[in-house]
Amino acid sequence: MSSSDYELPGHTRIALHAFPDNPNVEPASGKPRPGTPEPRIVLADDNQQVRVVVGEILSKYKVALVDCALDGAHAIDAVFRLQPDILILDIIMPVMDGIRVTRQLRRANSPTRIIILTAIVDESFQRAAMQAGAQAYVIKARMLTDLPQAITAVMRGTVFRSSQQV
């Protein structure tokens, strides 16, 4: 899938440009280019509107959105290929759900921190995500304020949970 499939505004399209044409990644190795800001983030969400909004939120901070996945299997591939600092991951996605992705990455000892970004306001889903190995659980209705806080928290090695009130 190419970046043109996302139909995003120009500045966001650049941030989400697919590997290997990603400006933050060396084409031959898949490693970050020198000077790429940290944290390096992969976003996995099948909803175009969410990808646009998250891209807009992240564009205001010193982070590098290095890839975008539309399903769980591609999210795992992007994490292994690019070794980002953070994976922002929806729970409900095609091919493989976010909790299963989280479990697989933890079983593989991936150091990538995982932020679940979901519309599901349910304690059992939150508990399942955290038990699977996610470090943060952000409710989409609160992502404007909570996503930057979650990124800061997981980079510091702490957990973050959105308030259940939306």
Beta strands, then each sheet from edge to edge (+ up, - down):
strand 1: 40-44
strand 2: 64-69
strand 3: 86-89
strand 4: 113-118
strand 5: 136-139
strand 6: 160-161
sheet 1: 2+ 1+ 3+ 4+ 5+ 6+
end
